[in-house]
Amino acid sequence: MSSSVKPLILLVDDNQDILYNIKLLLESKDYRVITAISGKQAIQILSNLDILPELIISDIMMPGIDGYDFFEHVSHNLKWNHIPFLFLTAKSTPEDIRLGKMLGVDDYITKPFDEDDLLATISGKILRNKDIKNINKKIKELLDSLSIDFKPSISEEQKKLVCLLLVEWDDKIGPVLKDFYPREKDFSIPIKTLGNQLFHAATSIYGHENITKEQGILLNIENIKNKGFVFFDSFKKEGERYGERQYMLSLIAPEINYFESLRIKEIFKEISENLKSNINWNIELYWDKILEILTTPQISNP
């Protein structure tokens, strides 16, 4: 097997003896290995790689940016969040394992570990990720090979019925409507009440404690005969009950089809990155971008 096709693994641990021994083990099994001794160094390495690793293995207890913080950086980065992530750590209490799994890591192996178990887990994660990539590639090729005309969901006359809103969770008073556009809406339910209802609906499905990484849901809002696409996420904030400020972006429109929701989700991810970085964003500009999706036919030609 040539080195160009060997799977690349990023290995992160502040114990250099463990780092060296695992690196030797993996290289003996035909893996390429890049090492980092801290979460900060691992982030720098990822930022400068032309070819991303097929798996990240990280310790948890590290100075500075620990494994949890490092995983959060990875999961919130659009270029990195598809990379399988494995915690390899001495933190082995049920609470530690439950936290790692709740955060969304792909697996959790405790030290000391059996080499065969570690190798089997690594092989399985890389193979599964390749299968997912191949399936997505085949679906894209299939859709690209067809001549499909997806009619737009709304007409020009229905643009005024489309609303974009941002709701944040406040520990004292609950959901708070922070922004919305257009400024005047003629729903049968006040926009503030509707925003609160959507937030409660989302958290009733996933639970507050699980809003640690982005989630998107396409809803049928029966009481106003509209569709809604709800996207919620969080960023760290000291003093909050869950150690983070939770928020929800929502789009309400007469109709939203599945393919449109995928494109809208990408726009919501962009807005979300602005919110996490405390960057001002123009809600009217993003409303216009979403309107273009909802009113433009999507055509795929062979």
ABEGO torsion letter per residue (X at the ends): XBAAABBBBBBBBABAAAAAAAAAAAAAAGBBBBBBABAAAAAAAAAABABBBABBBBBABBBEBBAAAAAAAAAABAAAAABBBBBBBABABAAAAAAAAAAGBABBBBOBBBAAAAAAAAAAAAAAAAAAAAAAAAAAAAAAABBBBBBBABBAAAAAABBBBBBBBBAAAEBBBABBOBABBBBABBAAAAAAAAAAAAAAAAEAAABABBBBBBBBBAAAGBBBBBBBBBBBBBGBAAGBBBBBBBBBBABBBAAAAAAAAAAAAAAAAAAAAGBBBBAAAAAAAAAAAAABBBBBBX
